[in-house]
Amino acid sequence: MRKNASLVLLFVFVVFAAAGCQRLSQRTAGRPYLADEEMVSIYYLAGKLGMTVSQETNKKIVLSNTINTVAIYPKLDQIYVNNDYLEPVGKIKKIDGLIHIRSSVEAEIQSKLIKPAVEKQVEAAPKSQLPGQSSWKSAGKTIVIDAGHGGKDPGAISTHGFYEKTVNLDVALQVTQILRDKGYKVIMTRDSDKFIELEERAAIANRSRADIFVSIHADSCATSSKNGFTLYVARNASWASKSLAGSIDKQMLQTGIKSRGTRKADFRVLKYTRCPAVLVELGYLSNYWEAKQLKNKDMQKRLANAIACGITDYFKNR
């Protein structure tokens, strides 16, 4: 009798083990669990979708542009695109003070977004008939946008606990989108949180025969009162590099952050880049007020727009 009971227990164990193995194989063969997926910040996600973060609370996050709205409800585990339920949120957490979500939602959201009808009309219209078109052309211009630091290199840490690499990427993504909308070919040295050697960043610009190279950073200093944005060019910078820095400086003055002017330094991304190159320090993460501003989505948008307008002005005046 004891032998039979042991056989029954062994049989039950084998059945459950087989079921467990089957569930494990189904998991590994199909889509990974939501909790296992790579995480990206909501600002990064918004940039990839061509949207901005218009609301951010623990209960609700809203990404929007002129025709689409994405609502994320972390506590309800729901994502809606234009008021239509899309899918569960899955794991969501704060990293460096910023809310992160799984990266795979980008493709799902992208497939449900309404594409602007205006784009087709503009493409079909002769260039001479485009409203507000100026005499200069953006076609054929290649711009390399470099989001400083990344991956194992976080850069400076702000007084509010978030890393420079995150701010750099959030602003760089927005600059890229604005310039692409204007018709430029834009190459990013990185569009996610990954590490790239400094020489390779310059090499990307050289291989692509870029017309200009703009590296985006945020500053830090032991003196917390120090503030303002700064433009850098190489010590042997060309007139074109200085002109580009001047154009960006003029536009960034309108953001409310003070200018520390254009300075010279042989940063490797400037020294080894063959095209006109500028490094932008957005402000000081070691300054309480300025760090708070650099984390603010509206300020990031203004900074991105200022950099993009400075680049546009540079090409207009060439």
N, C-alpha and C positions, 0 to 999 in steps of 0.2 A: 504493500500500500504506500509506504514511504517512497519507494522507487518510482511508482506511477506518478505521485505528486511532484517529484523532482523533474520527471519528463515533461509534465504539463507546464511547469514553471519555465523550463528551458525553451519549450515551444513558444510560449507567450513572449519571452525575451527576444527570440529570433524574429518573430513577427513585427514587434515594435522596432527593433533595430533596422529591419528591412525598410519599414515605413519611413523611419528617420533618414536613412540613406537615400531613399527615393526623393524625399522633400529636399534634401541637400543637393542632389543632382539637378532637381528642377530649378533650384535657386541659382546654382552656378551656370546652368545651361541657358537660362533666360535672363530677364532684366534683373540687375542687382537690387537688393532691398533699398528703399528710399534712404534709410539711415546710413547706408554704406557709401553713398555717392560723394563725389568731390564737392566742396562747398565754395561758393563765390559770394562776394558782398552784393547787396542789393543795388549799390551804386554802379558796380561793374556790370551787373545784369541789365540795369537801365541803359547804360551806355551801349551795350551790345544790341539792345532792342531799339535804339534811337529814341529813348524816352528819358524822362527825368523823374526823380523821386519827389512827388508832390505831397506825400504824407507819410510819416513814419512814427508809429506808436507800437506798443507791445501787442495791441489788439488788431491793428490794421495797418497795412503798408500799401500805398497807392503809387503805381508807376503810370505816367501819362504822357501823351503828346497831343497834337491838335485833333486827332481823330480816334485815338484808342485809349482805353483805360484798363489797367490790370490791377485788380484788388487781391491782396494776399491776407488771409486771416489765419495767423499762426495758431491761435488757441482753438479755432474751429477746424484746423487742418484742411483748409479749402483755398483754392485759387480760382478766381473768376476773370475772364477776358471779355470786356464789353458786356458785363452783367450775366454772361453765360458760364455756368460751372465748367471748369476744365479738369482738375484732378486734385488729389491730396497734396498738401505742402510737403509732407515728410519731415525729416529732421531740419530744425532751424536753430541757430545759436549765434551768440555774440562773440566775435573775434576782434581783438584790438579796439573794442568799443563800437564796432559796426556790426549790424545784423547780416548774417550770411545764410544763404539758401542753397539747395543742391543745384549744380550747374545744368543738369539735364532739362530743367524747366524752360530754359531758353528756347530750345527747338520746339517744344510743345506750344509755348506761347506764340512764337514766331509764326507757326502754321495757322493760328487763329486770328492774327491781326488783320485789320482792314487795310488794304493797300490804297494809298491816295490816288484818286482818278486823275488829279492834276498832273501827276508825273508823266502819264502817257501823252496828255495834251501838249505839255511843254516839249517833250522829245519829238513829237510829230511836227511841231511848228518850225518854220524856217528860223534860223538864228537871228536874222535881221528883224523878225517880228516879235521876238521875246520881250515882254514888258520890262523896262528898267535896265536892259542890257547895256553895259558900257562898251567902249571901243576896244578895251584890252580883253585878252582871252586867258582863261585858266587852263584850257586844254593843253596837254603836253607837259605841264609842270608837275614834277614829282617832289613830294615833300616827305621827309622822314621825321616822324615824331617819336621821341625817345622818352619813355616813362622811367625815370631814374630808379635805381636799386631794384629790388624784387627777389622773391624766393628766400634763400638763406641770408641775403643781405637786406635787412629791413630799413636801413638808413637811420635817420634820427627818430627818437621817440618823443612825442609831444607831452606837454604838461597835463594833457587829458588822457594819456595812456594809449593813444593809437600811433601807428607807425607811419613814417614818411612815405614808404613804398606804396601804401594804400592811397594816400592823397595824390601822389604823382600819377598813379594809374587812372584814378577817377577823373582827374582833369584832362589827362592825355586822351582818354577815350572820347571825351566830349569835344575836344579840339579836333580830333580826327573826324568825327561825324559832321561837324560844322563845315570843315574844309571839303569833305567828300560831297556834301550837299551843294557846295559851290562849284563843283566840277573838277577839283584837283584829284590827282592820283596820290593817295597817302599810304605810306608804309609805316607800320609801327614796329619798333624793335622788340617790344613785348606787348601782348594784349591780355595777359593773365599774370598771376603771381609766380613768376619764374625768374631764375637767376641767369643773367647774360653777362659775359665778360665785357669790360669797357672797350677793349680793342675791337671786339666783334660788333659792338654797336656802331662804331665808326665804319667798320668794314661793310656793314649792311648799307649804309649810305653810299659808300664808294662803289660797291657792286651794282647798285641800282641807278648809279649816275644821277643821284638826287640833285635837284636845283638848290635846295636848302635843307639844313638839319637843325632841329630844335629839340633840346633836351630839357625836360621838366623836372624840377626838384623843389624841395622845401628846406629852409635853412635852420640852423640851431647854433646857440651860443651860450657860454657860461653865464653871461650877463642877461638876465631875464627881461630887462627893459629894452633891449635892442630889438628893433622892428623894421619892417619895410621889405619890399621886393627888390631884387638885384638882377641885373643882366650881366652875363659874362661872355667875353670873346677871347680868343687866343692872343698871346702877346704879339704875334706877328700877323694878326687878323687883317684881312683884306678890307677895302672900303665897303664892299658889299655886306660883309659880316657886321660891320659897325652900323651900316644903314638899316639892316634888319633889326638889330638890337634897338636902335632908335625908334623904329616904327612900333615895335612891341611895347617899349617903355611908354610911349605917348598914349597908347590905348589902355595900358594897365593903370595909368594914373586915374582913370575914370572909375576904378573899382572901389576907391576909398582907402586903399592901402598905399602908403607913401612910397616914393621911389628913392632908392639909394644909388640910382644912376647905373651907368655901364662901367664895368671894371675888366681888367685883363688878368687872365690866369691860364696856365697851360694845362687845363684839365685834359685828360687823354681823349675824351670824346670830341673835344674841340681841336686839339693839336693834330690828331690823325685823320680828321675828316677833310676831304679835298674841296668840298663845296662850302659856301657861306654857312657858318655854324654859330649858334647862340645857345647858351645855357641859361635857363630862367629859374631863379630862386623865388618861389611864390611868396614867401614870407617866413617868419621865424616861429617854429614849433616850440621853441623855448620861451616864447612870450605868451602869457596866458590869454590875452585878448585875441592876438593874431592866430594862435592855435585853434581857438574856438571858431574863428572866422573861416579858417581853412577846412574845418570839418563840416561847416555849414553848406548844405547843398546849393543854396542860392548864390553864395559867394563862389563856390566852385564853378557854377554855371557862368557867372560874370567873368571870372578869371579866364575860363576856357574861351569865351566869346572875345575877350580882349586880345588874347594871344592870336586867335584866328583872324581877327580884324587887323592886327598888326602885320601879320603875314600877307594878308590881302593888300594892304596899303603898300607894303614893300614891292610887291609885283606890279601894282598900278604905277608906281613911280619909277619903274625900271626903264 
